[in-house]
Each structure stands twice: as C-alpha cells, then as structure tokens.
Amino acid sequence: MNAMSERIGVVTGGAGFIGSHMVDLLLARGYRVRVIDSLVGGREANLAHHGGNPKLAFERRDRQSIAQYEHHGGGCRGRQSHRADFVDLRQ
C-alpha cells in the first residue's frame, strides 16, 4: 500500500479505556493511527504495549484545539475517527 492509499485512523481520547481498545483494533487492521488525548481521563500506560510502533503517533493536546482542522477533514482521505474523549461539561 503506498502512502497515498494508506488507511489512517484518528482517535481522540485514545489513551482512555475505550479509545485505547479502538487503537488496538485499528493497528491490528493495518491502520496508521494518530492518537490525540489531553490525558485528563486517559493514561499513556494504556498505550504502552505499542511503544516503538512506527504506525502509532501520540499527541498530548485537547481536542478543542484541533476542531477547525478536523472540521475540514484533517488532510486524511478515507479516515476513520473515534471520539472516546472526556468532555468537561463545566465548560
């Protein structure tokens, strides 16, 4: 599979319990996975077993900071997105 047709998964909240299982699934299916998590409710330890996997990229940031980028597709064709992130209802 060439770089233009590579499947990419974006998982916000990917260091949480549910999100980390989605990361496991996507990696097992051959996706390149980008995890975005503020670590408010998640833990890097949930992804530790993927340490060194070149198909996994982790970004510690709040999903609200990427809302505009994601709204326009994030530059990914055919991407899958799963939101398992923690939402603070006080905001």
N, C-alpha and C positions, 0 to 999 in steps of 0.2 A: 504494500500500500504506500503510495507516495504521499508527500507532505500535504498536498492539496486535497487529498481524499481521506486523510486521517480523521478518524472519529474522535471528537473532543467532548468531554463531559465537564460541566462547571457545577460544582456542588457548594452552595453557600451553606454554612453550618456543617461543613464536612468533618469537623473534629468532634462533633457531638455523637451521641449513641446511634441515632438513626442515620445521620449523614455519613458517619464512618462506615456503616454497613453498605450504603449506596456506593461509596468509594470502592470498597472491596469488590462489589459486583461489577462496576464499570471497568476496573482494572482487569478483573478475571475475563471480561469480554473483549479485552484488547483496546480499550479506550485510553487516550491520553487524558488525564484528569487534573483539573485545576480546582483546588480547594481554597475557598475564601471563608475565613472564620475569625471573629473578634476574640475568641476564647472566653467569652462571657459565660457561656454554658457548656462549651466543649473543652476537650483536653488534647494536647498534642500526643499524649500517650495512646489515644485511640487510633492513631495512625502510625505508631512507632514500628509496627511489623512491616511497613512498607519503606522503611528507611533505606535510602540509596536507590530507590526505584526511579529511573530516569523518566518514567511516564507520569510521575506524580509531582505536581508543583503546589506548594502551600504558601498562601499569602495571609498574614495576620492583618486584617482590616475589617472594618464594619461594612456590611453590605450596602448601607445607605450611601457610602462614598462611591459606589460603583453604579448606582441606579441609572444615571444618564447613559453610561457606557453600555450597560446591559440592555437598556431600552432600545438601543439601536443595533442590537444583535451581537455586540461584543466582538465583531470580526470573525465569528466562527460560523461556518456553514454546517448545517445538519447537526447542530449541537443538541445535547440534552441538558436540562437544568433541573436540579432538585433543590428545593429550599427546605432544609431541615434546621434552619437557624432560629435562634432565640430572639423573640421580639419583646422589647420592653414597652409595655402598654402605658407606662407613665409618660412617654414622650409625646 
